[in-house]
Amino acid sequence: MEIFDIVDEKGIPTGELIERSEAHLRDIRHRTAHVWVVRQTDGRYEVLLQKRAACKESFPGCYDTSSAGHIHAGDEPLPSALRELEEELGIRAEESDLSFAGNFVSHYERVFYDKPFRDNEYTFVYVYDKPVDIEALKLQDDEVESVKWFDIDQVSKAIEPPRDERFCVPIDGFAVLRAWVERKPGKQEQNEEQV
């Protein structure tokens, strides 16, 4: 059974705990950690997206954030991000390998398998830009069906309305990644070269 910290609107634990299914049933705010795996190819950014396993309780078979997961009660965001990256993709990273990109809030209600699913999350976003050989990754079978590199602009277009239903990438989370890319040292020089 997964237990989460209930958090306030700034993502700070309130001291109350809740079980995962209750959090999603009752629309209770909790924390998650997302990691975007990126690379530069020919001066353009690409992002690694995972295709969610068909057995997932939400968005089965859709392309999503490189790695993401709930932050367990009492845990901190950065170690949780590292744990998820290793569990889902088999990438063993150090704290210094992840760049903090920002936060976003996700709040929606959908129906999956004829059951309501409510998501109310405060998310901590990180970026991993070390070299990754996707053929060598060890994917978590019950979470991830496959992974694929996508051009960052292609993903931006796919998730804007009308959304390409193959993608469940969170728009606000992807905006945090785009802002990180724009702030990245060397990005300004690339933009000036393209003018």
C-alpha positions in Angstrom: 0.0 0.0 0.0 1.4 3.4 -1.0 1.0 6.2 1.5 1.4 9.9 0.5 1.8 13.2 2.4 -1.2 15.5 1.9 0.3 18.8 0.8 -0.9 22.5 0.7 -1.0 24.6 -2.5 2.8 25.2 -2.3 3.5 21.4 -2.1 4.4 21.5 1.6 3.3 18.5 3.7 0.4 19.3 6.1 1.3 16.4 8.5 -1.7 14.3 7.3 -1.3 11.1 5.3 -3.4 9.4 2.7 -3.4 6.1 0.9 -2.9 6.3 -2.9 -6.4 5.0 -4.0 -8.1 7.4 -1.5 -6.0 10.4 -2.8 -7.2 9.7 -6.4 -10.8 8.9 -5.3 -11.2 11.9 -3.1 -9.2 14.4 -5.1 -6.6 15.0 -2.4 -3.4 17.0 -3.3 -0.2 15.0 -3.0 3.3 15.2 -4.5 5.0 13.7 -7.5 8.5 13.9 -9.1 9.0 14.0 -12.9 12.2 13.5 -14.8 12.6 14.6 -18.4 15.5 12.8 -20.2 16.8 15.0 -23.0 19.6 15.1 -25.6 20.8 17.4 -28.3 21.0 16.1 -31.8 22.3 18.4 -34.6 21.6 21.4 -32.3 18.0 20.5 -31.6 16.6 19.1 -28.4 14.9 15.7 -28.2 13.1 14.2 -25.3 12.7 10.6 -24.3 9.1 9.6 -23.8 7.9 6.4 -22.2 5.0 4.5 -23.6 2.9 3.6 -20.6 2.1 -0.1 -20.1 -1.3 -1.3 -21.2 -2.2 -2.3 -17.6 -1.8 1.3 -16.1 -4.8 2.7 -14.2 -4.6 5.9 -16.2 -3.6 6.7 -19.8 -2.6 3.1 -20.7 -0.5 2.9 -23.9 0.1 6.6 -24.2 3.4 8.5 -24.5 4.2 10.3 -21.3 7.0 12.0 -19.2 10.3 10.1 -19.4 10.0 9.0 -15.8 7.5 10.0 -13.1 6.1 8.8 -9.9 4.5 9.6 -6.6 6.6 10.8 -3.6 6.0 8.5 -0.7 5.2 9.9 2.7 8.3 11.2 4.4 10.4 11.2 1.2 11.9 14.2 -0.5 11.4 15.1 -4.2 15.0 14.6 -5.5 15.6 11.1 -4.0 12.1 10.2 -5.3 13.0 11.4 -8.8 16.2 9.3 -8.7 14.3 6.2 -7.5 11.7 6.5 -10.3 14.4 7.0 -12.9 16.1 3.8 -11.9 12.9 1.8 -11.3 11.2 2.7 -14.6 14.2 3.1 -17.0 17.1 1.4 -15.2 19.1 4.7 -15.2 21.3 5.0 -12.1 21.9 8.7 -11.5 23.5 10.8 -8.8 21.8 13.8 -7.3 24.2 16.1 -9.2 23.0 14.5 -12.5 19.6 16.0 -12.2 18.8 19.7 -12.8 15.8 21.1 -11.0 13.6 22.7 -13.6 10.6 23.9 -11.6 7.1 22.9 -10.4 3.6 22.6 -11.7 0.2 21.7 -10.5 -1.9 19.0 -12.2 -5.6 18.9 -11.4 -8.1 17.0 -13.5 -10.8 14.3 -13.5 -11.1 11.6 -16.2 -12.7 8.2 -16.5 -10.6 5.0 -17.1 -12.1 1.5 -17.2 -15.5 3.0 -16.3 -14.1 4.4 -13.0 -13.5 8.1 -12.1 -9.8 9.0 -11.7 -9.1 12.3 -10.0 -5.6 13.7 -10.1 -4.5 16.6 -7.8 -0.7 16.7 -7.7 2.0 19.2 -6.9 4.9 18.1 -9.1 8.7 18.7 -8.8 10.3 18.6 -12.3 13.9 17.6 -13.0 16.0 17.2 -16.2 18.6 14.5 -17.0 20.8 15.3 -19.9 23.6 12.7 -19.7 24.0 10.3 -22.6 21.4 7.5 -22.8 21.5 4.4 -25.0 17.8 3.4 -25.1 18.8 -0.1 -26.3 20.6 -0.6 -22.9 17.7 0.5 -20.7 16.0 -1.9 -18.3 12.3 -1.0 -18.5 10.0 -1.7 -15.7 7.5 -4.1 -17.3 4.4 -3.2 -15.3 5.0 0.5 -15.9 6.7 1.0 -19.2 6.0 -0.7 -22.6 8.7 1.1 -24.6 10.6 4.4 -24.9 11.3 6.6 -27.9 13.1 9.9 -28.7 10.9 12.7 -30.0 11.8 16.2 -31.2 10.8 18.6 -28.5 8.8 20.8 -31.0 7.0 17.7 -32.3 5.8 16.9 -28.8 4.8 20.6 -28.2 2.5 20.4 -31.3 1.1 17.0 -30.4 -0.1 18.0 -26.9 -1.7 21.3 -27.9 -5.5 21.2 -28.7 -6.7 19.3 -30.5 -4.4 16.9 -28.6 -3.0 13.9 -30.3 -4.5 11.2 -28.1 -1.3 9.1 -28.3 0.3 11.5 -25.9 -0.6 12.1 -22.3 2.4 14.4 -21.6 1.2 17.1 -19.2 1.1 20.5 -20.9 2.2 22.4 -17.8 5.0 19.9 -17.1 6.2 20.2 -20.6 6.2 24.0 -20.4 8.6 23.6 -17.4 10.9 21.6 -19.6 10.7 24.1 -22.5 11.6 26.9 -20.1 14.6 24.9 -18.8 15.7 24.4 -22.4 15.4 28.1 -23.1 17.5 28.9 -20.0 20.2 26.3 -20.8 23.7 27.8 -21.2 24.5 27.8 -24.9 20.9 28.1 -26.0 21.2 31.8 -26.6 24.2 31.3 -28.9 22.2 28.7 -30.9 19.2 31.1 -31.2 21.5 33.9 -32.5 23.1 31.6 -35.1 19.6 30.8 -36.5 18.7 34.5 -37.0 
